[in-house]
Amino acid sequence: MVRFLLFGYSLIMSQMILSQDIKLTWDFYHPVKNTWLSLGDKGSVQEALIASGEMPDPFYGMNEEKFHWFEEHNWEFKSLFFVSENQLNSEFIDLEFPNIDTYGKVILNGEIIGETNNAFLPFNFDVKKNLKIGLNELNVTIVPPVLYHKSMYESSGYHLPAPNDVNEIAIAPYTRKPQYQFGWDWALRLNTIGFNEPVSIVFYERNKVVNKTIKTRGLNEFGADIEFNVFLEKNNDETYVWESKLFGSKEVLLKEGKLSRGEMESDPKLWWPRGHGDAYLYTDLWVIKTTDGQVVDSINVKYGIKTTELIQEADEWGTSYYFKINGKRIFAKGANYIPQDIFPSRISDESIEEMVLNMAETNFNMVRVWGGGFYQKEAFYNACDRQGIMVWQDLMFACSMYPGDSVFIENIKNEFSYQIPRISAHPSIVLFNGNNEVEVAWGNWGFQIKYGLYGESAKEIEAAYDKIFKETAPAIILASNTIPYIHTSPLSNWGKDEFYNHGSQHYWGVWHGKDPIEDFGKKIGRFNAEYGFQSFPEFNTLASFSEEKDWDISSDVMKQHQKSYVGNDMILKHAKKLYGTPKDFKEFVYFGQLTQSMAVSMAVAGHRIDAPRCGGTLYWQLNDCWPVSSWSSIDYYGNWKALQYRIKEDYKEIAIVAKYNNLEDVEYHIVSGLNDTLSIDIDCEIFNLEGKSIAQKTITKSFNGQASDMICLKSLEKLARKDESFRVLFNWKDQNSNPQSRGFDVIKTERKLAERGSFDVQLININENEKTATLKLKNQDFLRDFWITSKDFGIKYSTNFESFLPGEHEVKIRFEQVPELDDFDFFWH
């Protein structure tokens, strides 16, 4: 019998051991070379053959195409391990797979003990009766999804739409594994085969905790009403004693594998999103005992107390879509987050935590876990809990239609029943969203015509949608937590003006349409859950997969690393309008990053100025899963693009942003995302490009809650000659009285570019222990959008893509390896 669990995996070489758990290592059979090879404790066969040197780096050049053959073979895995008599005498013995990717048959000592069909589920098998003293052999055969579904696909009366599955046999919708591995407009096709986490044999005597969830049932005058739930592996319908460091002991009855207890916290410290208060976490120790005092299991727990509301109601504009946390309205600021690697087993907890720190550093208060990847590990949600980052959690469905037969429904019920309680235990979770763009795809992408779906087939597909997203998912969510659920995003399509007045919006009118770039800041949904613009990554990232001879947008290598059908042409089209025709590929990359930064900043400014009509802004996308041209603001190797530096300024709780009525007509607005009453003095100063101050004034703005107000500079701008370019600098203090500043360029005339000899750069204050240094810049001429780039990975700058008036300036850097001045290069225009 298969059960599902959360904890209990680690690794060690297979051998006879005296400690309880056995941690397995694997060999796999090469179906072409007919030989057994070592896999290690986890990973995919693709990774193992890359490590052995048989396969090249799939990211480099055209190598992606060399990996398609993996899907043409079944793969056999074998693990040998010893079990002692002492171990075999344990009351319970489980074989725990945190992950099998995906369709596996499990055989222990020659006997089939089960099969797997879902990469989003851990599988647990009771193997006590199958083990023997001494040497044991575990075999797993994994069938790739294409082979597993081939006969069904070929005999089916119709095929489910799967526009991002690039194989002739497009079976991604039928397969519960990460959808992005089938191919996407920012991802290569690479379906991993193996184990993304180590596998264990676990021995125990009574029972064990396999999952937990915590929910705040409400806040009232008496305090916080909290419910705690613990899931045990064995459902033996007996009474246990639940000891809590914070709430004491209580006898509870195990029902359907779950222990529940409710408590009141009379004076609760609440969990608040970043920028709105402390993300307070309680720490507790739970010990589960039998009624005669024997310890069953214990876990350390961190939890937060908060309530979440998604407000969707008719108002003066249409239908709202915004969040209230603990009864207070929060304007959401963040991005969409995709898996950090095409190989899930390579994503470390440290890299996840670093990505969440990037979010915090750039003033996010929300992140959306997008539905075409996978449910994140505990490290991700723990980091968001600590940093006060709200999590919009998609269920793992994206851009396709899905089956509704009983086998599929039972599969996803198991998936939801495991993942939803686990994830909702975290205070950072504020929304469960059923899918990404499934409903809008069915209604607007021409699926019926392209796939010939009419009559009964169309009715079946629509019924399956309702069964999954309007019945199965909400029933399980409602039973386990108080987190809001919505069946899809977006709720309203882009296009007609009226569409922007209702619900969530994915605006792609510039990228996939013909809208001018300024429309990013004009066509504003009630909640903007997706919008974006592409750019190429940093030069050191380009060098990781190509040679400079390939640095041409028409080269085969660059085309292989540009998955969008309009990508390069769209970047070039808008870059020319904003910055002119690039003279070479490097300048194309530079102008492309600036264009992406400008496009998304236009959108964010429009969204923030539009509050409270607009409830939030999440751009597409934060990160990459391989080195590629994409919509990301942070590339695969962690380099910040121009957008990430700019969004850091746009997302401050109190920020000054630029609203573009058109490319020649710019307004400056101060925006506040706080619920407080504030009075802010803004020092405004205009400089000519020689660095001379030509006008200045101080403006006071008052706010009562979340709002925005235009900063009128007409009187100052009149002091500058109409044909003169200038730079506007703003200085103010934030809600904590910390000094803030921001500058904007107004370039009206052609001017002489600064030459290389017109500025000097020094690398000073190198601190190898703290891994910090300073770039000191002295310039005689104005440097516009000055890009500091390095051949080294892992360098972050206190500011980048910044304009510098003549003078001396310092840019602080953080590094992983000590840099030299020759490692840096500089671009400006």
Secondary structure by P-SEA (a helix, b strand, c coil): cccccccbbbbcccccccccbbbbbbccccccccbbbbbcccccaaaaaaaaccccccccccccccccccccbbbbbbbbbcccccccccccccccccccccbbbbbcccccccccccccbbbbbbccccccccbbbbbbbbbcccccaaaaaaacccccccccccccccccccccccccccccccccccccccccbbbbbcccccccccccccccccccccccbbbbbbbbccccbbbbbbbbccccbbbbbbcccbbbbbbbbcccbbbbcccccccbbbbbbbbbbcccccccbbbbbbbbbbccccccccccccbbbbccccccccbbbbbbbcccccccccccaaaaaaaaaaaaaacccbbbcccccccccaaaaaaaaaacbbbbcccccccbbbbbcaaaaaaaaaaaacccccccccccccbbbcccaaaaaacccccccccccccaaaaaaaaaaaacccccaaaaaaacccbbbbccccccccccaaaaacccccccccccccccccccccccccccccccccccccaaaaaacccccccccccaaaaaaccccccaaaaaaaaaacccccccaaaaaaaaaaaaaaaaaaaaaaaaaacccccccccccccccccccccccccccccccaaaaaaaaaacccbbbbbbccccbbbbbbbbcccccbbbbbbbbbbcccccccccbbbbbbbcccccccccaaaaaaaccccccbbbbbbbccccccccbbbbbbccbbbbccccccbbbbbccccccccbbbbbbbbccccccbbbbbcccccccccccbbbccbbbbbbbbbccccccccbbbbcc
